[in-house]
Amino acid sequence: MEHPLVVGTDGSDSAFRSLDWAVEEAALHGLPLRVVYASRWERYEGAALAEGLERPSEQVLAERIVESAAERVHRRNADVKVSTEVLADDAVAALLAEGLHASALVLGTRGRGEIAGWLLGSVSLAVAARARCPVIVVRGDAAGVAGTHGRILLGVGDPAKAAEAVRFAFREAEARHCTLVAAHAWRCPPHETSDPPLLAAEARRHHEKQASELLDKALNEAAGEHPEVHVRRTTVEGPAHKVLVHRAAAADLLVVGARSRHGRFLGLQLGRVAHTALCHAACPVAVVPQHADHEHTEDEHADHEHTTEHGHA
């Protein structure tokens, strides 16, 4: 049995938008939908019962939120199987635990009580950085989440660190019967761009050729497994985070990879590309972890941080 698609909700407008998106995603992949709300109302329940009071308002609110979410799912697509649960934990811990048995986590950009706007909420950012499964943050306005562009955008960096993101993007494109646009951003080292014009032009051709070969290496296996997916390969000179955010305006979903380490290093693992996409893309963003070995030296960890900051798409 496949793991469910898990969506976090809190009754906010952002949560409703992500719930609607998750319903469509679950239907596309034939997955059950699990709606969860994290609440620590049980901290106050004991005191309330001891004083003979009614159920805590937070408990009542939590139950109403998941009930209304289930009703919304049924109205949107009665064929999607939905279950709900109020989890007695803080939001980040609860969602990370859910991610251990989820096909993916779907979150909104901001929750109740957070300042509205384009910047990402703290819960979504923390979960995207640490989850063991793909995390999809539903960004963008109504047009951005409507899924009418017919394109999935995949940011490809180092092929050795992108395999799971590539497979995820191909599955999404196949389910949606849409084009997969695979992009790799490249840059000439500063000293090469300051060479005489002919040498600088030759250097650019060399780096562009390397980028094209890298893209082919990253995509070929998955392309063979999904022959019906139409793939457009594109190499672009420029910073990867800017290239992908710009092109995300014409995509239904942006897929990026993130190196995931779960040994001694449990801090944020997002590089600049994934972090920028989560905060500024005009469409939903899927962060797909590429799991590494459980044990690494501090030197390896530092080298990884440098790589993801400057070259991982």
MARFIFI-524223 format. One record per residue (C-alpha): residue number from 0; residue in three letters; x, y, z. Coordinates in steps of 0.2 Angstrom, whole numbers. Each point is the difference from the previous one (the first is absolute). Layout:
# MARFIFI-524223
- NUM,ALA,X,Y,Z
...
***
This chain:
# MARFIFI-524223
- 0,MET,0,0,0
- 1,GLU,7,17,-5
- 2,HIS,3,13,13
- 3,PRO,-13,14,1
- 4,LEU,2,18,-6
- 5,VAL,0,10,17
- 6,VAL,-6,18,0
- 7,GLY,3,11,15
- 8,THR,-15,12,4
- 9,ASP,-4,13,13
- 10,GLY,-15,9,-7
- 11,SER,9,14,-9
- 12,ASP,-3,6,-17
- 13,SER,18,-7,-5
- 14,ALA,-5,-17,7
- 15,PHE,-16,0,-10
- 16,ARG,9,3,-16
- 17,SER,13,-14,4
- 18,LEU,-14,-12,5
- 19,ASP,-9,3,-17
- 20,TRP,17,-3,-9
- 21,ALA,2,-15,10
- 22,VAL,-17,-7,-5
- 23,GLU,5,1,-18
- 24,GLU,17,-7,3
- 25,ALA,-7,-15,9
- 26,ALA,-13,-3,-14
- 27,LEU,14,1,-13
- 28,HIS,10,-14,8
- 29,GLY,-14,-10,8
- 30,LEU,5,3,18
- 31,PRO,-9,1,16
- 32,LEU,0,18,8
- 33,ARG,4,2,18
- 34,VAL,-4,17,7
- 35,VAL,9,4,17
- 36,TYR,0,15,12
- 37,ALA,13,1,13
- 38,SER,-6,7,17
- 39,ARG,6,-1,18
- 40,TRP,-16,4,8
- 41,GLU,2,-16,11
- 42,ARG,12,11,11
- 43,TYR,-15,9,6
- 44,GLU,-13,-13,-1
- 45,GLY,5,-8,17
- 46,ALA,-2,17,9
- 47,ALA,-16,3,-8
- 48,LEU,-8,-16,5
- 49,ALA,7,2,17
- 50,GLU,-10,16,2
- 51,GLY,-15,-7,-8
- 52,LEU,1,11,-15
- 53,GLU,-6,-4,-18
- 54,ARG,12,-7,-13
- 55,PRO,14,12,-4
- 56,SER,-4,12,-14
- 57,GLU,16,-5,-9
- 58,GLN,-6,-18,0
- 59,VAL,-17,5,-7
- 60,LEU,8,10,-13
- 61,ALA,12,-14,-6
- 62,GLU,-14,-12,-2
- 63,ARG,-10,13,-10
- 64,ILE,14,3,-11
- 65,VAL,3,-18,-5
- 66,GLU,-18,-3,-2
- 67,SER,-3,14,-11
- 68,ALA,16,-5,-10
- 69,ALA,-7,-17,-3
- 70,GLU,-17,7,-6
- 71,ARG,10,11,-12
- 72,VAL,9,-15,-7
- 73,HIS,-16,-9,-3
- 74,ARG,-8,15,-8
- 75,ARG,15,2,-12
- 76,ASN,2,-19,-4
- 77,ALA,-11,-13,8
- 78,ASP,11,-14,-7
- 79,VAL,15,5,10
- 80,LYS,1,-10,17
- 81,VAL,4,12,14
- 82,SER,4,-3,18
- 83,THR,3,14,13
- 84,GLU,9,1,17
- 85,VAL,5,13,13
- 86,LEU,17,-3,5
- 87,ALA,6,4,18
- 88,ASP,17,8,-4
- 89,ASP,7,16,-7
- 90,ALA,-2,2,-19
- 91,VAL,18,-3,-5
- 92,ALA,2,-16,10
- 93,ALA,-17,-7,-5
- 94,LEU,3,3,-18
- 95,LEU,17,-7,0
- 96,ALA,-7,-16,8
- 97,GLU,-14,-1,-13
- 98,GLY,13,1,-13
- 99,LEU,8,-16,5
- 100,HIS,-15,-9,-7
- 101,ALA,-6,12,-14
- 102,SER,2,0,-19
- 103,ALA,2,19,2
- 104,LEU,-5,14,12
- 105,VAL,-10,15,-7
- 106,LEU,1,16,10
- 107,GLY,-6,18,-2
- 108,THR,11,15,0
- 109,ARG,-6,8,16
- 110,GLY,-11,-5,14
- 111,ARG,-12,8,12
- 112,GLY,8,15,9
- 113,GLU,14,2,-12
- 114,ILE,2,16,-10
- 115,ALA,-8,-2,-17
- 116,GLY,12,1,-15
- 117,TRP,11,-9,-12
- 118,LEU,14,-4,12
- 119,LEU,-1,-18,7
- 120,GLY,-6,-4,17
- 121,SER,11,-8,13
- 122,VAL,-9,-17,1
- 123,SER,1,-3,-19
- 124,LEU,18,5,-1
- 125,ALA,5,-11,15
- 126,VAL,-10,-15,-6
- 127,ALA,7,2,-18
- 128,ALA,17,1,6
- 129,ARG,-1,-16,11
- 130,ALA,-13,-12,-7
- 131,ARG,5,-17,-6
- 132,CYS,-13,0,-14
- 133,PRO,-4,13,-13
- 134,VAL,-8,16,6
- 135,ILE,-11,11,-11
- 136,VAL,-3,17,5
- 137,VAL,-15,8,-9
- 138,ARG,5,17,-5
- 139,GLY,-6,13,-13
- 140,ASP,-17,8,-3
- 141,ALA,-15,-8,-7
- 142,ALA,8,-1,-18
- 143,GLY,16,-7,7
- 144,VAL,-9,-15,8
- 145,ALA,-13,-3,-13
- 146,GLY,11,-12,-10
- 147,THR,-3,7,-17
- 148,HIS,17,3,-7
- 149,GLY,3,-19,-4
- 150,ARG,18,1,6
- 151,ILE,10,-8,14
- 152,LEU,16,10,3
- 153,LEU,15,-11,7
- 154,GLY,15,8,6
- 155,VAL,15,-11,-2
- 156,GLY,17,2,8
- 157,ASP,13,-14,4
- 158,PRO,-7,-16,-8
- 159,ALA,6,-10,15
- 160,LYS,-11,11,11
- 161,ALA,-15,1,-11
- 162,ALA,-6,-17,-3
- 163,GLU,-15,0,11
- 164,ALA,-6,17,-5
- 165,VAL,1,-5,-18
- 166,ARG,-10,-16,2
- 167,PHE,-13,11,10
- 168,ALA,-1,12,-14
- 169,PHE,-3,-13,-13
- 170,ARG,-13,-8,10
- 171,GLU,-9,16,1
- 172,ALA,1,4,-18
- 173,GLU,-6,-17,-5
- 174,ALA,-15,1,12
- 175,ARG,-5,17,-7
- 176,HIS,4,-4,-18
- 177,CYS,10,16,-1
- 178,THR,18,5,-6
- 179,LEU,14,-1,11
- 180,VAL,12,15,-1
- 181,ALA,17,-5,7
- 182,ALA,12,14,3
- 183,HIS,18,1,5
- 184,ALA,8,17,4
- 185,TRP,18,3,-4
- 186,ARG,13,13,3
- 187,CYS,17,4,-7
- 188,PRO,13,4,14
- 189,PRO,4,18,1
- 190,HIS,18,-1,-6
- 191,GLU,-6,-8,-16
- 192,THR,-13,13,-4
- 193,SER,14,13,1
- 194,ASP,10,-8,-13
- 195,PRO,1,7,-18
- 196,PRO,-16,-1,-9
- 197,LEU,4,-16,-11
- 198,LEU,7,-9,15
- 199,ALA,-15,5,11
- 200,ALA,-12,-6,-14
- 201,GLU,9,-17,-1
- 202,ALA,-1,-2,19
- 203,ARG,-19,4,0
- 204,ARG,-2,-14,-13
- 205,HIS,10,-12,10
- 206,HIS,-10,3,16
- 207,GLU,-17,-1,-10
- 208,LYS,5,-16,-8
- 209,GLN,5,-7,17
- 210,ALA,-17,6,7
- 211,SER,-9,-9,-14
- 212,GLU,9,-16,3
- 213,LEU,-3,1,19
- 214,LEU,-19,2,-4
- 215,ASP,0,-15,-11
- 216,LYS,9,-10,13
- 217,ALA,-13,5,13
- 218,LEU,-15,-4,-11
- 219,ASN,4,-15,-11
- 220,GLU,-5,-14,12
- 221,ALA,-16,8,6
- 222,ALA,-5,5,-18
- 223,GLY,2,-18,-5
- 224,GLU,-12,-6,14
- 225,HIS,-13,13,-6
- 226,PRO,1,0,-19
- 227,GLU,-17,9,-1
- 228,VAL,6,16,9
- 229,HIS,5,14,-12
- 230,VAL,16,7,7
- 231,ARG,8,17,-5
- 232,ARG,18,2,5
- 233,THR,6,18,3
- 234,THR,17,7,6
- 235,VAL,0,18,6
- 236,GLU,15,11,4
- 237,GLY,-4,8,17
- 238,PRO,-2,-3,19
- 239,ALA,-11,-16,2
- 240,HIS,-12,8,13
- 241,LYS,-4,15,-11
- 242,VAL,-2,-11,-16
- 243,LEU,-12,-12,8
- 244,VAL,-11,14,9
- 245,HIS,-1,9,-16
- 246,ARG,-6,-15,-10
- 247,ALA,-12,-6,14
- 248,ALA,-12,13,-5
- 249,ALA,-5,-11,-15
- 250,ALA,0,-16,9
- 251,ASP,-13,-10,10
- 252,LEU,13,-7,12
- 253,LEU,18,3,3
- 254,VAL,10,-15,6
- 255,VAL,17,2,8
- 256,GLY,12,-12,9
- 257,ALA,7,2,18
- 258,ARG,14,-10,7
- 259,SER,-7,-8,16
- 260,ARG,12,-6,14
- 261,HIS,-7,-9,15
- 262,GLY,14,-4,11
- 263,ARG,8,12,12
- 264,PHE,-5,15,-11
- 265,LEU,-18,4,3
- 266,GLY,0,18,-4
- 267,LEU,-8,8,-16
- 268,GLN,6,-8,-16
- 269,LEU,-7,11,-13
- 270,GLY,13,8,-12
- 271,ARG,-3,17,-8
- 272,VAL,-10,-6,-15
- 273,ALA,-13,-10,10
- 274,HIS,-1,14,13
- 275,THR,-3,14,-13
- 276,ALA,-13,-11,-9
- 277,LEU,-10,-3,16
- 278,CYS,0,19,4
- 279,HIS,-2,8,-17
- 280,ALA,-7,-12,-14
- 281,ALA,-17,4,-8
- 282,CYS,-6,-18,0
- 283,PRO,0,-15,12
- 284,VAL,18,-6,4
- 285,ALA,4,-19,4
- 286,VAL,16,-2,10
- 287,VAL,6,-18,-2
- 288,PRO,13,-7,11
- 289,GLN,15,-10,-6
- 290,HIS,5,-10,14
- 291,ALA,18,-2,5
- 292,ASP,9,-13,11
- 293,HIS,-4,2,18
- 294,GLU,18,3,6
- 295,HIS,11,14,-7
- 296,THR,15,9,6
- 297,GLU,-1,19,4
- 298,ASP,11,3,-15
- 299,GLU,-12,-9,-12
- 300,HIS,-14,10,8
- 301,ALA,8,17,-3
- 302,ASP,4,-5,-18
- 303,HIS,-18,-4,-2
- 304,GLU,-6,16,6
- 305,HIS,12,9,-12
- 306,THR,-6,-10,-14
- 307,THR,-19,2,3
- 308,GLU,3,19,2
- 309,HIS,9,3,-16
- 310,GLY,-5,-13,-12
- 311,HIS,-15,-11,4
- 312,ALA,-16,3,-9
***
